[in-house]
């Protein structure tokens, strides 16, 4: 018990990364040390927490504490720029970040950045439909698609091989 009191007195600030993916119950151990400052980092417009138990879902535990805090109106700082994806790709999910003025709230950090296509590929953005049987993993939480994995490996080998070929003049 004395170790617990010591730990509680030592924790000044706590940062929870990917807070939107953590259920409220998963956040409790962090709250138990009573940090004076608590920072949640996350994006509840992306993937929600994974809750398998139907009873827990029925009791409302399928949301993150991060999402609940936002919903009840606690002050948040929302970032409105993305820098990881090509603008073409960000356009696919930009609709999820709509401001009250009905305009997109997700801007490109560097809108003039050009994303070059790899040699041997005509577009910087494309989709491939790999039709194959999916397999459920042992934990019943994720799916595996060996055909999709093989496609990615073959495509990576293609890109590597193509980049080693001298360009024709």
N, C-alpha and C positions, 0 to 999 in steps of 0.2 A: 504494500500500500504506500510506503514511503517513496518508493521509486516512481510510482504513478504521480504522486504530488510533486516530486522533483521534475518529472517530465512536463507536467502541466505548467509549472512555473518557468520552464525554459523556453517554451514555444511562444515566440512573439508573433511570427507571421507564418501563414501556411498558404501554399499555392497548389491548386488542383488543376493540372493540365488535362485537357479532354473532359472537362467537367460535364459537358452535355451528354457524354456517353455513360456516365456513372449514375446508377440509380440512387434514389435518396438513401436507401439502406446502406449502400456501399460508401456513402459519404459520412455516415455516422462516426466511424473511428477517428476521422479527422476532426470532427466537431467535438469529440469527447476530450480532446486535449485543450479545449478552450483557447484557441489562438486569439490574440488581441486584434490581429488583422487577418482577413481571409480573402483571398483572391481566387476567383473561379475564371479559368480561361477555357473557352470552348465556343462551339457554334451549334446552337440547337436547331438550326435550319438543315443541318446535315443529318447523320444517322442518329436515331434515338437510342436510348439504352436497350440492351437486349434482356428481356425478361421472358423466361420460358414458362414459369409456373402460372397456370391460369388463375389460381386463387389470388396470387400477388397482383396479377393484372386487374382482377376484379376489384381489389381493394385500392386501386389507384397507384400502385407502386411501379408502374411502367414508365414513369417520367423521371427526369433528373431534378435534383434540387435546384440546379441552375435554371431550368425551364420554369419551375415553380416560382422562384424568386423574381424572374422577369415578369411572369403573369400577374403576380400580386403587386407589381409596380415598384419594386426596389430599384434604386438607381443603377443603371448599367452604362458602360461605354461600349458602343457598337462600332466596330471597325467597318469601313465602307469601301475598302480597296482590296483587290486580290492581285497577287504578283506571280503566282505559281503556274497558272494555266494560260495557254494562248487564248486570246480574246474569243476566237471561234468556239473553243471548248467552254469557256466561261459563259457564253451565250446560252448554253444548254441548261444551266441551272440559275442563271441570273434572275429569272422570274420569281424565285423564292425570296429574294431580297427586295421587296417592294416597299417604298416609303409611303407614308400617309398621303403624299401628294400624287400617288399613283405612278411615280417614276422609279426607275431602277435605283436601288440603294447600293449596288455593288459596282464600283468603278474599277477600271484597270489601272494599276499603279503606274505602268509605263505603256500607255496606249499606242505609242509609236514603235514599240519593240517589234522587230520582225522575227518571226519564227521560221527558220529555214527548214525546208523539207530535206530529209536524208536522201542521199543519192539512191536512185532506184525506186523512189516513192514519189508519186505525183502530187500528193496533198499532205499538209501538215496535220490534218484531222480526217480520220476515216474510221469506219466501223466494220467489223467482220463478224458475221454470224456463224459461230461454230456450233453446228447442230450435233449434239451427242447426249448420251444418257448421263445425268448427274448422279453422283453418289453422295449419300449422307454420311458424314463422319461419325465416329464413335460417340462424340459428345452431343450429337443431334442438334448442334448449334450452327454448323457450317456445312456447306456443300463443297464437294470436290468435282472438278470436271477435268479428267485426265486428257481428253481430246483438246480442250482449250489450252491446257498447259503445254501439250506437244506443239500446238500451233504457235504459241509464244516463243518456244525454244527454236522452232524452225525459222520463224520470222527474224529472231535475233541473229541466227546464223546467216540468214540471207543478207541482212544489213551489214554484218561484219564482212562477209565475202565481197559484197558489192562495193564497200568502201575501200577495199584493197585493190580493186581493179583500176588501172590508170584510165583517166578520162579520155575519150576519143576526141581527136581534134577536128 
